[in-house]
Amino acid sequence: MNKAQDPIELVNLLEEVSEDPIRPECVEGWVIVPPQPDYNHGKSAYKLSVQLTAAGLELAGMGMGFRVSAHVDQRETTWALVIPDFYVLHREPTDLDEAYRKAHKGWYPIDLVALAGEVTSTNHETDTGPKYRSYAAAGVPVYVVVNRQERQVQVHSEPVADPDDPTKSHYRTTLSTELGGKVELPAPYPVLDTALMAND
């Protein structure tokens, strides 16, 4: 029997054969190629990251990819490969984290992430379904979804991971705010202003 192919190999292969620049991800066993973000998507993610940085969260950023692992059939495996639109790290990556990134071909460990944020595109079900469960399974403390289709911002906190079935992982607390309003995050994070996104 052939060993299952590591999702990292699959996403790297997709990047190599694609004629266009892409950043594939993997959630719950599915390799996905998110649509190219439009201007408003990029502007929203950037403005939220800037607000976090301006509030003194120097480890806020964009662009890094993270690996979520799980134990399946008594072996450690890649459960998800995610690239949040914006995030806040718990700490700067250490030499050990950089070694992990090298061993996993460019993906940092998810336990670096204190807050993950996604701005929805046409594939918004991915952010509100598989990614929601993957971030909860990984124990990411806060997950923010700017849902442009529903004109809502959801702030999920208190992750409840299910080690036996990560697809049953969830967040205990969810607060929703209308897009365009002030979004309260759990301490120590600032209130985010989404007024400039109201017409996106």
C-alpha positions as CSV (number, residue, x, y, z in Angstrom):
1,M,0.0,0.0,0.0
2,N,1.3,3.5,-0.9
3,K,1.8,5.9,1.9
4,A,-0.6,8.9,1.7
5,Q,1.0,11.9,0.1
6,D,1.8,14.8,2.5
7,P,-0.4,17.8,1.6
8,I,2.8,20.0,1.7
9,E,4.0,18.1,-1.3
10,L,0.7,18.6,-3.1
11,V,0.5,22.4,-2.5
12,N,4.1,22.8,-3.5
13,L,3.5,20.8,-6.7
14,L,0.5,23.0,-7.5
15,E,2.6,26.2,-7.1
16,E,5.3,24.8,-9.4
17,V,2.9,23.8,-12.2
18,S,0.6,26.8,-12.1
19,E,1.2,29.4,-14.8
20,D,-0.2,32.1,-12.5
21,P,1.0,33.0,-9.0
22,I,-1.0,31.1,-6.4
23,R,-0.8,30.2,-2.7
24,P,-2.6,26.9,-2.2
25,E,-3.8,25.9,1.2
26,C,-5.1,22.6,2.7
27,V,-8.0,22.2,5.1
28,E,-9.5,18.9,6.3
29,G,-7.8,16.9,3.6
30,W,-8.8,19.2,0.8
31,V,-6.2,21.2,-1.1
32,I,-7.8,24.6,-2.1
33,V,-6.6,27.4,-4.3
34,P,-8.1,30.6,-3.0
35,P,-9.2,33.1,-5.6
36,Q,-6.9,36.0,-6.3
37,P,-8.0,38.7,-3.8
38,D,-9.6,41.8,-5.1
39,Y,-8.5,45.3,-4.1
40,N,-11.0,45.6,-1.2
41,H,-10.0,42.3,0.2
42,G,-6.4,43.3,0.4
43,K,-7.2,46.8,1.7
44,S,-9.4,45.4,4.5
45,A,-6.7,42.8,5.6
46,Y,-4.0,45.5,5.5
47,K,-6.0,48.1,7.5
48,L,-6.9,45.6,10.2
49,S,-3.2,44.5,10.5
50,V,-2.2,48.2,10.7
51,Q,-4.7,48.8,13.5
52,L,-3.3,45.9,15.5
53,T,0.3,47.1,15.0
54,A,-0.7,50.7,15.9
55,A,-2.1,49.4,19.1
56,G,1.3,48.1,20.1
57,L,1.0,44.6,18.9
58,E,4.4,44.4,17.1
59,L,3.9,40.8,16.1
60,A,0.9,41.5,14.0
61,G,1.5,40.7,10.3
62,M,0.4,39.2,7.0
63,G,1.7,36.6,4.6
64,M,3.1,33.7,6.6
65,G,1.8,30.2,6.3
66,F,1.2,27.8,9.2
67,R,0.9,24.1,9.6
68,V,-1.8,22.4,11.7
69,S,-0.9,18.9,12.8
70,A,-3.1,16.1,14.1
71,H,-2.6,12.5,15.2
72,V,-4.4,10.1,12.9
73,D,-4.0,6.3,13.2
74,Q,-1.4,6.9,15.9
75,R,0.8,9.0,13.7
76,E,1.4,12.7,13.4
77,T,0.1,14.2,10.1
78,T,-0.6,17.5,8.4
79,W,-4.2,18.4,9.1
80,A,-4.2,21.9,7.6
81,L,-2.0,24.4,5.9
82,V,-3.4,27.9,6.3
83,I,-2.3,31.4,5.3
84,P,-4.3,33.8,7.4
85,D,-5.1,37.2,5.8
86,F,-3.8,38.8,9.0
87,Y,-2.5,37.5,12.4
88,V,-0.9,38.3,15.7
89,L,1.9,36.0,16.9
90,H,2.5,34.9,20.5
91,R,6.2,35.4,20.0
92,E,8.9,35.9,17.4
93,P,9.9,32.6,15.7
94,T,12.8,30.9,17.4
95,D,15.6,28.9,15.9
96,L,13.5,25.9,16.6
97,D,10.5,27.4,14.7
98,E,12.8,28.2,11.8
99,A,14.0,24.6,11.8
100,Y,10.4,23.4,11.8
101,R,9.7,25.7,8.9
102,K,12.6,24.3,7.0
103,A,11.6,20.7,7.7
104,H,8.0,21.5,6.6
105,K,9.0,23.3,3.4
106,G,8.0,26.8,4.4
107,W,5.2,26.3,6.9
108,Y,5.6,27.6,10.5
109,P,4.0,25.8,13.4
110,I,0.5,27.0,14.1
111,D,1.2,27.4,17.9
112,L,2.9,30.7,17.0
113,V,-0.5,32.2,16.3
114,A,-2.4,34.1,19.0
115,L,-5.0,35.6,16.7
116,A,-5.9,34.6,13.1
117,G,-8.0,36.7,10.8
118,E,-9.7,36.0,7.4
119,V,-11.4,38.4,5.1
120,T,-13.9,36.5,3.0
121,S,-13.8,36.2,-0.8
122,T,-16.0,34.3,-3.1
123,N,-15.0,31.1,-1.3
124,H,-16.3,32.4,2.0
125,E,-17.6,29.0,3.1
126,T,-14.0,27.9,3.5
127,D,-13.3,30.6,6.1
128,T,-16.5,30.0,8.0
129,G,-16.4,26.2,7.8
130,P,-13.2,24.2,7.4
131,K,-10.8,27.0,8.4
132,Y,-13.0,27.8,11.5
133,R,-12.7,24.2,12.6
134,S,-9.0,23.9,11.8
135,Y,-8.1,27.0,13.8
136,A,-10.2,25.7,16.7
137,A,-8.6,22.3,16.4
138,A,-5.2,23.9,16.6
139,G,-6.2,25.9,19.7
140,V,-5.7,29.3,18.1
141,P,-7.2,31.5,20.9
142,V,-9.0,34.1,18.7
143,Y,-10.3,33.8,15.1
144,V,-11.7,36.9,13.4
145,V,-13.8,36.6,10.2
146,V,-14.6,39.6,8.2
147,N,-17.6,38.2,6.3
148,R,-18.1,40.6,3.4
149,Q,-21.0,38.5,2.0
150,E,-23.0,38.6,5.2
151,R,-21.8,42.2,6.2
152,Q,-20.7,40.9,9.6
153,V,-17.5,40.5,11.6
154,Q,-17.4,37.4,13.7
155,V,-15.0,37.1,16.6
156,H,-14.5,33.6,17.8
157,S,-12.7,32.8,21.1
158,E,-12.3,30.0,23.6
159,P,-11.4,27.1,21.2
160,V,-12.6,23.6,22.0
161,A,-10.4,21.1,20.2
162,D,-11.6,17.6,19.6
163,P,-8.4,15.4,19.3
164,D,-10.4,12.4,18.2
165,D,-12.2,14.2,15.4
166,P,-10.8,17.6,14.5
167,T,-13.9,18.3,12.3
168,K,-15.9,18.6,15.5
169,S,-13.6,21.3,16.9
170,H,-15.3,24.7,17.5
171,Y,-15.2,27.9,19.5
172,R,-17.2,28.3,22.6
173,T,-17.8,32.0,22.2
174,T,-18.8,34.0,19.1
175,L,-19.5,37.8,19.0
176,S,-20.9,39.3,15.8
177,T,-20.8,43.0,14.8
178,E,-22.2,44.6,11.7
179,L,-19.5,45.4,9.2
180,G,-18.7,49.1,9.4
181,G,-19.0,49.2,13.2
182,K,-16.5,48.9,16.1
183,V,-15.4,45.3,16.8
184,E,-14.5,44.3,20.3
185,L,-11.8,41.7,20.7
186,P,-10.9,39.8,23.8
187,A,-8.1,41.4,25.9
188,P,-5.4,42.3,25.3
189,Y,-6.5,43.3,21.8
190,P,-7.8,46.7,20.8
191,V,-11.2,47.6,19.4
192,L,-11.1,47.4,15.6
193,D,-12.8,50.0,13.5
194,T,-14.3,48.6,10.3
195,A,-16.0,51.9,9.2
196,L,-13.7,52.1,6.2
197,M,-14.8,48.7,5.1
198,A,-18.5,49.4,5.1
199,N,-18.7,50.0,1.4
200,D,-16.3,47.2,0.4
